[in-house]
Amino acid sequence: MKTIKKFSPISLLIIIMLMSNPALNQRPPPPPPDNHGAGGNTNAGIAPIGGGVFILLGLPALYSEKKAYDLNKERLEE
């Protein structure tokens, strides 16, 4: 009967590192030309978050209000 050898954690880590090595060796993309965009060189990493913040804060507040209303309604019925 053949025996199946189990991989040790260190050999598994080495295999994973060797497989991910080509992805780490890629060059970054070239910089954009000097005259790109109508507004000049703007920082593309900044996104407006105004409306999203209100939604993320408003939904839990509405949910807690509903839970409090249901709890109060249940207490009044007793």
Stockholm file with secondary structure:
# STOCKHOLM 1.0

chainA/1-78         MKTIKKFSPISLLIIIMLMSNPALNQRPPPPPPDNHGAGGNTNAGIAPIGGGVFILLGLPALYSEKKAYDLNKERLEE
#=GR chainA/1-78 SS CCCCCCCCHHHHHHHHHHHHHHHHTCCCCCCCCTTCSTTCSCCTTCCCCHHHHHHHHHHHHHHHHHHHHHHHHHHHHC
#=GC SS_cons        CCCCCCCCHHHHHHHHHHHHHHHHTCCCCCCCCTTCSTTCSCCTTCCCCHHHHHHHHHHHHHHHHHHHHHHHHHHHHC
//
